[in-house]
Amino acid sequence: MVDNREIAQQVIDAIGGKDNVDSVAHCATRLRIMVKDREQVDDSKIEDIEKVKGVFYNSGQYQIIFGTGTVNKIYNEIIDLGLPGTSKGEMKEETKQQGNAFQRVIRTFGDVFVPIIPVLVATGLFMGLRGLLTQEQVLGLFGLVPEDISANFLLYTQVLTDTAFAFLPALVAWSAFRVFGGSPVIGIVLGLMLVNPALPNAYAVASGDASPIYMLGFIPVVGYQGTVLPAFIAGYIGAKVEKWFRKNVPESLDLLISPFGTLLVMSVLSLFIIGPVFHSLEEVMLDIVVWLLELPFGLAGMIIGGTHQILVITGVHHIFNFLEIQLLANTDVNPFNGIITMGIAGQGGATLAVAMKTKSKKLKALAYPSALSAFLGITEPAIFGVNLRYIKPFVFGLVGGAVGGFMADILNLEATGMAVTVIPGTLLYLNDQLVWYILANLLSIGVAFTLTYLFGYTDKMREDMEGSNA
């Protein structure tokens, strides 16, 4: 049997020699080598080395699977032979710099949002069930009308459904501070400032029930309820600001000045610069969508259905509540609902494909509930927990949304209400449109599912991502 010293030397030779190595680390089962030139690595030679159980490469990091116990011994021999060692944490920092800018942004976005996904899944289920159970048609099956529901019970369901999304900026800012090296508790406080009840509620402003506060007579200020990208940006900048204070403030004053300075600077930037920019963007998007709805030949459905879920990432989609209210008030119908439903269904179909194709129990446990949440009308868990992490499922979800949106537009689907979509949304089409509504949803789901299952996801993609984040 070949001894570990000889195996270590064979590994060094097969990866192109010592000059092709930046650093070496290991986890419980894998030897992790940051290589300078991937082309110098001989994969087949490494796979033939005794005790090697598998290899793969991701983002500049070459990983050789040896198994528990063995990897520690091989690592020690490699270090003794003169290769530079590093900690796993340090190697993670190196890995984060690998890949193109888009890949690094997506990886970082995932790092911020994955810890938040479980509460978004739970909230999505609550929101879908609440929308379903409080519909007049469902209540009628039990001989009830909306007035029969206890006000206290409705208040309880509102607590279940609104809390996570009302305070979503606090969750995002907390996680962003954590990922970018700031103090998470400062992130929470900053996020809570952004949704302080003293500010006009974002949903109320979007529906026309409230107006922005104008600072200095021209800066519109509203709450951040339900937003994602503004809170992410605030968290990123805030962590950098805090680091600057920590570095430049004397230690004796750090506890007093650093949190105070960070919150002061970030509250000003967030409320008076970042927030107004996105509020202005909302108004521009509203004007664009109103114009798009007038396009003929199904183009409106294709474009809106294919892009709506991109707007969910930014958080500017709240303004469309106002559009739906206007449509219902002026025409008694809501064609926008059917189109955006297809975008939501498409993301659910893509997530379902990932859940069914992967062999990872962990990913299945995340993807199946996220797909169900999407089919109940809430796509954030599907987007941030699954589809956007692997990119292609998100893109194919958009394609499914575009195809279904085209069909919804051609069929002139017109909802009799708003605020519910996909499965609960069937209650808005209980007329001669119901069959077409179901078929359009199935088309969106089917297109997204098929494309994702065939071309959008493999377990190697998951392994590569886990390898870079492990």
Secondary structure by P-SEA (a helix, b strand, c coil): cccaaaaaaaaaaaaccccccccccccccbbbbbccccccccaaaaaaccccccccccccbbbbbbcaaaaaaaaaaaaaaccccccaaaaaaaaaacccaaaaaaaaaaaacccaaaaaaaaaaaaaaaaaaacaaaaaaaccccccccaaaaaaaaaaccccccaaaaaaaaaaaaaacccaaaaaaaaaaaaccccccaaaaaaccbbbbbccccbbbbbbccccaaaaaaaaaaaaaaaaaaaccccccccccaaaaaaaaaaaaaaccaaaaaaaaaaaaaaaaaaaaacccaaaaaaaaacaaaaaaacccccaaaaaaaaaacccccaaaaaaaaaaaaaaaaaaaaaaccccaaaaaacaaaaaaaaaccccccccccccccaaaaaaaaaaaaaaaaaaaaacccccccccccccccccccccaaaaaaaaaaaaaaaaaaaaacccccaaaaaaaaaaac
